[in-house]
Amino acid sequence: MNKRSLSCKLRSIAVFRNVVQDMAISELCRLMSDKDEDFISDYGRFISALYAENVDLSKYILKRVLEDENFYIRGKASGKEFDPLVEEAVENELKIFQELSQVTQQEMISDIGYDGSLPKWRISDVDIVKEYKERIENIGRYGFGKYAAYTMFRLEGKEIIPIEFPDKQRLDELYSYEKERAAVVENTVALIEGRPAQNALLYGDAGTGKSSTVKAVVNEFADRGLRLIEMTKEQLSDIPLILKEISEVPLKFLIFIDDLSFTSGEDRFGALKAVLEGSASAKAANTVIYATSNRRHLVRESFADREGDDVHRNDTMQELLSLSARFGLRVNFMRPDKKQYIEIAKRIVQSCGINIPDEQLALEAEAFAMQGNGRSPRTAKQFAYQLVNKYNM
C-alpha cells in the first residue's frame, strides 16, 4: 500500500464526501500523512471512533458507504439518469473505499519506528462496488441515508428522528386475535406491493395489542421496505411536512398515531382529515396512516356537549363523530372472554419455558386478572412474567 497515494485519492472524493468526513475514516486518512510525532495520538483517535461501532474496518467502511445520503443516491431513487462522467466518478470512489477497507495495521505502522503496543483492528472480505450496485438496484427495499439504517422513527420538532432502540415485537409473539391481525397484515402487504391500501384505525379495549400489532407488522416487513414514523396528536399539523420529505424516499411508510382521541372542542383533526380524505396537498402514494384508539369514534363527548349553544351544533358533532369513518379499514380489538384470556396466558407462559398444570394456570391467571385491570393480553403477559420471577426465585 502506498499511503501517500491512497491519502490523495481519499482527499479527491466528491460524491461520497460525507463518508470521508466520518470521524474514524477522516482520522485514518490523517494517519497516512502524519509525521511521527502526531501519529500515535491520531492513531488513538481513529481506533476510538472505530471501536465505538465495529472492530472490523472493512464492515465499518461498507456500512458508511451504503448508508450515505448524497445527490447521487437521491437521484437514483427518483429515477434520474446521470452523466457518464458522474457514473465513472462513483465507480472510482467506490474502488477507493474498497482499497481503504483492506488496509491492515501492519501497513499503517510499518514505517513509523514505534515498538510499543497499539490496538488492532480486523479486515474482512467485502466487495463495496458490488454491494453498492446491489443497493441501488434494490433501493425500494433498502432506501438510503437514515431510512436505510433504521426502521422506526419519531417526529421531534419538525425533524424525523430515528428510534435507536425500537420495540422488537414480532407477530409470532402475539397470541389470539388472528382475524384482526390478518386484516392489518393484508392491508400492509397491499401498500408494500403498490396496490391500493387503506388508512387504518385499530380501536378497542386497552391492553388488547393494538400498538403491538402495528410495531410487529413493521418488524415483519422491514426487509421489504416498510418503515414507521410515530407522531402524537399534537403534531398532526406537521403531517404535510412529513409527507413532503418521505414522498421522495423509495420506501413504504406507516405514519403511526398511538392512543388517538379528541375532545369535542378540539380543532387539531383538520390536517388528519385532509390526509384521510386524500386531498391533493396531503397525499403520498407510499404512505398510509395507522392509528390506535380506545374509542371507536375518537371523540370524548359529554352530555353538556350535546346541549351546547352552537347554532350548528349538530353539524359540528357529526363532523367529529364521523372522523373514524374516514379510515378505510377499522379493526376492533375487543377485551377477551375468560376462555380466550386463559388460552393467551397459557401460550405466553409456555413460551417462557414454564410448565404448570392447566387447572392451576387457569385459576392463577384468572385471580391475577381480577386483582388487576381485568382480562387482556397485556394482563396475561404480566401474569406470565410474575410466574417467571416466581419459578426463578
N, C-alpha and C positions, 0 to 999 in steps of 0.2 A: 504493500500500500504506500502510495506517495501522499503523505499527509498534507503537504502544501497544495498539491493539485486538487485533492478532494475538498480541502477548505475553500479554495477558489470556486469550485463547482457549486458548493453549498451557498456561497455568497451571491451566486448568479441566479438563484431560484427566483422565479417570478410568480407563476401560477399558485404554487404551494407556499407562498411567503409566510403564512401563518404558522406552518409546520416548522419552518426554520427558526421562527421566533419562540417556539416552545422552550421552556426552561431547560430541560435536560439536553435537548438537541442543540440549542444555542451554546450551552456550556461545552458540549462535546466538540462543536465547531471551533470554539475558542481554544480548546486544548491543542488543536492541530497546529496552531501558530504561536503558542506560548513560548516565552523564554523560560529557562529552567526555574527561575525564582518564582514565577507565577503559576507554574504547572500544578504543584501539589494542592494549593488552595482551590484552584479551579477544578481540579480532579474531584476534590471532596464535594464541591457544589453540584457537579454533574452526577455523581453517584447518589447524593442525597435526593435529587429530583427524580432520578431513575428508580431508586428503591422505593420511593413513596407509592409507586404504582406497579412496577414489574421489574424483576431482576433480569429479565430477558430483553436485551436491547433490540433484537430483531422484531419481536412481537410488539414492543413499545412503539417503534417507528411505524410498523404496519398499521397499528391502531390509530395513530395520529394522522396518517395519510388518508385512511379510509373514512375518518370522521371529520376531515377538514371541510369547512364550508367556504367555497370560493366561487368566483364568477363562472368558472368552467362547469362545475357540477350543477350549479343552479340553472345554467343554460341548458345542460343536457336533460335536466329534469323537466324542462318546459318544451323539449323537442328541438332546441336550437341547433343549427349546423354551424360549426366553427371553421374558420380559415385553416387550410392545411398547415400553415406556419404555427398556429396555436396548438393543433394536434401534435405536431412534431415536438414542440416545447414541452407539452405534457408528457409525452413518451420519454424524452430525455431526462426530465426531472424525476420521473419515477425510477429510472435507471440509476440516477444519483442516489436516491434514497435506498435503493437495493444495495448499492455498493456500501453505503454507510451502515446498513443493517448487519453487515458481515464483519465489521471492524472488531478485532479482538483486543483484549487488554494488553497482550504482549506486544502487538503492533504499536500501541499508543505509548508504551513506556520504554520501548527498546533503545531509544537514543537519549534518554534524559539523565542517565547515570545515577539513578536512585536505587539503593539496595534495601530500602525498608519495605514493610508490608503494606499493600494497598488493597482496598476492597475490590472484588472481582465482579464481573457480570457474565451472563451467558449469551450466546447467539444460537439461533435455530434456523432451520431450512425454511425460508419463506420466499415466495415469488410475488413481490409487490406489484409488478407490472400486470401479471395475470390476475391477481386478486382485485386490483382496482378496475380493470376492464370488466370483470365479472360483476363488480358492484354497479358500474354504470349500466350494464345490460339488464340488471335486475333492480333498478333503482326504485321501482314500485313496491318492492319488498323491504328494502333497506332504508330508503330515504337518504338524507345527508345531514351533516352537522349534528346538532344536539338530538335531532329526531332519529339519527342512526345510532346514537349512543344510549338513548333512554327510551322507555316505552310509556311512562306515565309522567304527566306534567300538571302544574297548577298555575293559576294566574296570580301574579303578585304585582300589584300596581297595574301597569299597562304591559307588563312583560310576562311571557310564557316561560316558566322556570321548571327545569327537570326535577322530578322527585327522586332523590338518590337512593332511598331505601323504600321502594314501593311495597304494597301488600302483595304477597306471593300466592294468594289464594288460587287454587285450581278447581276446575269444575268437578273432577272426580273426588274432591274432598267435601263436596256439598251433597247432602243426602235428602231424598224425597223432593217434592216439587219438580219432578221431571218434566211434566207437561208445561209448566210455567217457564222453566229454563229453556226448553226446546223452542218455544216461540221467540225468546230473546236471541238464541243462537242462530236460528233460521234467518231472522231479520239482519243480524250482524254479518252473516255469510253473504247475504244479498248485497250489502254495502261493499264488502271486500271484493266481490266478483263483478262489481259495476252494474248490478241490477237495481231496480228501484227499491229503496229501503225507507222505512218509516221512522219518524221520531217516536220514541217510546217512553211511556210512563209506567214505572213499576210502583204500584201502590198497595197498601195493606197494613197489617198489624206490625208493630215494632218487633225486631229480632227475628224476622222470618227469612232473612237472607237476600234482601233486595240489593243492597250495596255490594255485598259479597258476590252476587251473581254478575254484576257489571264488571267488577275487577277481575273475576275469574275468566270471563269471556275475553277480556283484553289479554290476559296472560296466555290464554289458549291460542289466540290468533295473532300474537305479536310478530311471529316469524312469517306471517303472510301480509305484513304491512299495516297492522292495526295499532293505533296509538290512542291514549286517553288524555284529555285536558280537563282537570277538575276546577270548577269555579263555584262561587257562592251566589246566593240570591242577590246580594248587594252589588255584585259585579255584572249583573245582566246587561247593563247599558254598554258594556265593553264587548259584547258578542260580535258586533260588526268588525272591531279591530282584530279579534281572534280569527274570524273568517277570512279577513283580508290577508293575514300572514300565512295561514295554512292552506289557502287556496292555491298557492304556488308550490306546495310540497306534494310530491307524488305518492302520498300515503293516504290511508283512510283514518278518519278521526271520530271518536265519540266525545262530544262535549258533555261532561257529566256534572249534573247538579244534584247534590245529595240533600235529602230531607227538605224538599221544596214545599213551601206553603206561603200563603199571603193572607193579610187581613183585608177586610173589605175596603179600607181607606187607602190602600197602597196603590201606587201607580208605576211600580217597577216592572210590571209584566209587559210593558209596551214593546221592548226590544225582543223579549222572548216570543211574544205574539207574532211579531213580524217574521221571525225565523220559522215558526211553526206554520204560518200561512204561506211561506215560500215567496216573500216579496223579493223583487229583483235585487234590491240593495242588501239583502241579508240572507243570501242563499249560496251554499257551496256544494258542489256535486260530490265532494269527497267527505262530507260531514253529516252526521245526524246528532240530535240531542237525545241523551238518555237521562231521565230524571227519576228520582225516587221520592216518595211521599207517604206519610201515614194517612193522608186524606185523599179520597177519590177526586174531589172537586178542587183540591188545592187551596181552598179558601176557608179561613176560620171565620165563621159567621155567628153573630149573636141575634137574639130576638130584637134587640134595640136597632140593629142594622136594618131589619125589615120594616121598622116603624119610623125610619128617618124622615127628614123633611125635604129630601131631594125630589123635585118635581118629576124627574125622570128616573126615580129610584129603581123601578122595575127593570128598565133598560140597563142601568148600571150593574144591578145584581146579576142579570142574565149574562152580561159580558164576563163578569168574574167567574160565575159558575160554569160557563161553557169553555173555560180555558183548557181544562183537561180533555175536552172533546177534540181539541185541535191536535192532540197526539194521535197519530195514525194507529199506533199499537199501544194498547192498555192491558197490562197484565196484573192480575190480582193475586197477591200473596197473603192468603188467609192464615190465621192462627191455627195450628194443627189440633185435631181432636186427640183424645188420650191415646188411642191405638197408634196413630201416626207419630205422636211425640215419643212414645216408648220405643218405636222402631228406629227413629232418628237417634235417640240416645244410645240404643244398643249398638248401632253401626259405628257411632263415634267412639264408644268405649272399646269396641273390638279393634278399631284402627289404632288405638293407643296401646294395644297389646295386653289388655286386661280381660280375663275370663272369669265371670261370676255367673251363677245360675240365673236363668231368665226371670224366675219369680222374684228373686232378691233384687235384681236390677230394676224391674218394673216398680216394685214397692219404693225403693230408694229414690228412683228418678221422679216418681210422682210426688213423693214427700218434699223433694228438693224444689219442685215447681210450685207447690202450694206455699212453701215458706218464702219464696222469692217473687218473681214477676210473672208467674203463670207459665203455661206451656208455650214453648217456641224453640226453634233450632238453636237460638243463642243460649237459652236456658239449658238445653241438652248438652251443648258444648261446655258450659260452665260446670255442669254436673260431672261430665267426663273428666275434666281437669281436677275436680275435687277428688275423684276416685284415684287418679294418678298420684296425687300427693298422698292420699291415704295409704295406698299399697306400696309406695316407695319409702314410707317412713321406717 
